[in-house]
């Protein structure tokens, strides 16, 4: 995603997000790529961080076991993206108990038995109406898990932002799990640099961040130790839920290294082949999808829930599908109940 699923502002959509979900081999992208870089928002293929430039933007790296060629593309800061009033709402792993706000680091899964969940690239600034849209929809459908991925500046930014601090508090109070965006450059970025971003999320917003979203996730089996180490590090800092966003299919060996991976981030709804195969050997809570340029399709959501736990649909399209929330967001949560 171009402002990385984590930085939706200028980005590429595709192979990487959902949240670690991206487009499979087609358009799609990493949430944090910015326009003008590989996986840029107007380019096909990409990780969640770059709209249109995720795993698939890594030159056919969308095939499981291959690594994307482009790495480290950055997405614009949330404050720079335009936020449509109907901007997307985040999906949360756990629904809050009535009247009580869940701890930011609490476990991730959906709250009500049988209910689904969604991961929302909330790359708009806290003053954007999209935040209220997400909060209101969660209040109307409390059993659905909503996780919001935030990306103030292609990551946590250089300093704490008072607007984000108060906005994150509102999301947490509504029972929405807040996850911080970091880019990994398809495992090319040094682990120490990524860990420094994780540390900034923790120190800037202490006790408010419940997890980390690793955009530009590699799908090469040899990089599993890199992501396992980063996931364990985030959890040791109190951020209990980790999401990877290859934006396309990935190696089966990644299961367990991260809590969830977004295996589809592209224009249009994924076919049955994208959700089936080896994925059926594992709990559906390991997977999520974030297609864009699509209308609400309740029948699709019902069927997809048999294969993946986290489902987000977006009506917006390239060059930046993540700078808004769809007008049908509340209907999406209703379909996930």
N, C-alpha and C positions, 0 to 999 in steps of 0.2 A: 504494500500500500504506500502510496506516496507519502504521505506524511507518516511513515511507518505505522504499521498497525501500531502504532505507537507514534507516529508522527504523521498523521494523515495529511497535513497541509500539502506541500507539493510532493507527489509521490507516484509510485507505480503500483498497480494492482496486479496480483497474480499469484504466482506460485507460492509465496510464502505464507500469507496468513490463514489463517484462521488459525489466528493468533497464533496459530501456527497453521493456518489453512490457506492454501493458495491455489491458483489455477493449475490444473494438471496439464502441463505441456502446452497449454494454449496461452491465452492472455492471462494475466494474473500477476501478482507481484508482491513484493515484500512491503510490508507496511511502512517502512521508513525510507524508501527511495525517493529522491526528489526528481523533479522533471529535469531532463537533460543528462541523467546518468542512466546506466544500464538498468532497465527495469523502471524507467521513468513512467510517470502516470499515464502518459499517452502512448507508451510502448507496450506491446503485448508481452504477457508472461511476467511474473514477478512475485516476490514474496510480499507478505502482508505489509511490510514496511514500505515497500515501493509499489505504488499502484501500478500494476502492469509490469513489475520488474522483479518478481520473486524467483523462486526456484526455477520456474520455467524460463525466466529471463536469463538464466545462466545457460544459455545456449543448449537447449534440449537437455538441461541437467535435470529436468523434471522426472526423468526416468529414475526409478528407485535405484540408489546405489551410485548415482553420479553427482558430482558436486557442481553447483552453479558457477559460472565463470565470473560473473560480476560480484564484487563484494564491497560492503561498506557504503553503499549509496545512502545518502542521508535524506531524511524527509524534513519538511519545514516544521517549525514549532507550532504547537496547537494554537498559540495566540495569533499566528499569521494566517491560519486557514479560515476560510469563510465558514460560518456555521449556519446551516439552514435551520429554520425553526423546527423542522422535522428531523433533525440530525439523529443518528442512530443511538440506541441505548445499549449499555454494556450488559453482558450476560453475567450472572453471578453464579458461583458454584454452590452457594448455600442460601436458602431462604431464611430470613431472620425470624426469630420468635416474635409473636405479636407484641407490639409495643416495646420491643427491645432491639437495640442495634447490635449486630454481631461483631465480634472482635475482628479487626482487620486481618489478623493472621490465622483466623479460624480455618478449618478444613474446607475444601472446595466444593464438593459435590452438591447437586441440587437438593433442595430442602424437603419437598414433599414427596412421599413415596409415589413413584410413577410419573412424576413431573419431569419435564425436560429442562434444558438450560440454554443460555446464549452467551456468547462472548462478543461484546460490542467495542469496536474501535472508536472510542469517544475522543476524537482528535480535535475537537472544537474547544475554545476557551471556556472557563467556568461560567462566564456571563452569557454564553450562547443559549438560546431557548432549548436546544437539544438536551441539555442537562435536565431541565424540568420535564421534558418529554419522557426521558428514561425513568426518572424518579416517579412520575405519575403512573406510568405503565406498570412499574414494579409494584406500586401500592395497590393497583387494581388486580394484579395477578401475583400475589405474594408467594404462591407455591413454586413459581418458576425461578430457577437460579439465574441471576444476572451478574455477569462479570464485565466490568468496564476497564478497558485498556486506555491509560492516559499517556500522553506524549507531549509535555510542555515545550521541549526543544530538542527533538531528535534524541530523546532520552529525558533525564530528570532536569536538564537545564544546568546553568552555571551557579544558580543560587536559589534559595527557597523563594516561593512566590506566595504572598499572602492570599491572593485570590484562589489559587489552587488549594491551599491549606483549608480554607473555609469550604470550598466546593467539595473537596474530598470528604470532609466531615459530614456534609449533607448526604453524599452518596452512601457512606457507611451507615449513617443513621437510618437510611431507607432500606437497609438490608442488602445493599449492592456491594459485592466484593470488588475492591479497587486493585488493579495490577499495573505495575510500572513498566514502561517500554524501554528496552535496550536493544541495540543492533549488534549482531555478532559477525557480520561480514562473511557468512558462510564458513565460519570457523577459521577465517584468516585473521581476524582481529585478535590481538593478544588477550589471553584470559585475564591478565592483570588489569587491562584497560576496561574490560567488561565488568569485572568485579568492582572497579572504582565507581562505575555507574550505579551498580547495585548498592554500594555503600552510600552514595549520594541520595538515592531514594529513601534509604533508611534514616539518614541524618536530617534531611530536609523535612520529611513528613513522618516523624517518629510515631510508631503505633498505628499509622493510618493505611499503610500499604500491605495488602494481603498476599501479594505474589509478584512474580516477574514474568514478563512476556519477552521471549527471545526471538526477535525478528531475524530474517535472513538466516534461517536455520539450514545448515547443510543437510543433504540427504545421503551423504556418503557414509557407509558403515564404519569406515575408519575414523570418523570424527565423533563417534558415540562417546568415548571417554571425555572429550572436551566438553560436551553438553552435560554429561552426568556430573562432572566436577562443578560446573557453573550452577546446576540445579541444586546440588547439595550445599554449595556455598550460600545461595539465596535462602535456603531453608534454615541454615545455621544462623542467619541474620534475622530470623523471625518471619520471613516471607514464605508461607507454607505451600503456595500453589505455583507451579511453574508450567508455562505454556511455550511450546516451540512452534514456529511458523515457517515451515518449508513452503507452504502454499501449494503443495502438490504431493504426490505419493512419495514415500520415503522408505528407508530400509527397516525391516521388521525389528532389527536389533535395537532400534531407538525406544521401543516400548519398555517402560520402566525407568529409562534415563530421565524422562520428563513426565509430568503428570498428564499432559494432554498435548496433542499436536494438531495443527490445522492442516488438513490434507487436501483442501481445495479452496483456491482463491482465484476465481476467474469470472468472466462474463457469462451469464446464463447459469441455469441449474445443472449440477453434475448428473451424469448418467449412473445407472446401477453399477457399472464396472468400476467407477471411481470409489464407490463405497463398499464394494464387496471384496472378494479375493481373500488375501491373508488376514485382512483386518478382522474377519469373522472369528479368527482364532483367539481374539482378545476382548476384554470388556470394552463396551462401546464408550465408556468414560475416557478412554485413551484418545478419542478422536473428535474433531469438530470441523465445520465447514463455514466459509463466509463468501458465498457467491454474491456478485453485484450485477447491476443491469438486469434485474429481474423483478417481476411483479410478485405480490403475495400469492402463494400457492399452498393452501392448507393441506391439500391431499399429498403434495410432495413432502411437507413437513412431517405429516403423520407417518409416511413410509420411511423417510430418512431416519426417524427416531429409532427405528429397529436396528440401525447400523452405527449411528454416531450420537453422542450425548449432547454436544454443543452445536446449535444451529442458529446462524444469523443470515438474514436475507437483506439485501440493499437494492433499492430502486435506482439510486444514482449510478453514474457510469464514469468512464474515463473523460477527461484526464485525471480526475480525482474523486473516486466514488466514496471516499471516507470523510468528506468534509460536511456531511449532513447525516441525519437519521431519517429513515423512510417514514412517510406519513402513516404507513400501516404497522408501525412497530408494536402498538398495543395488540393488534390482531395477531401478530407473530407470537407474542407471549400467550395469547389465548389458545393458539394452536399447540403450544408446548405444555399446556396444563394437563 
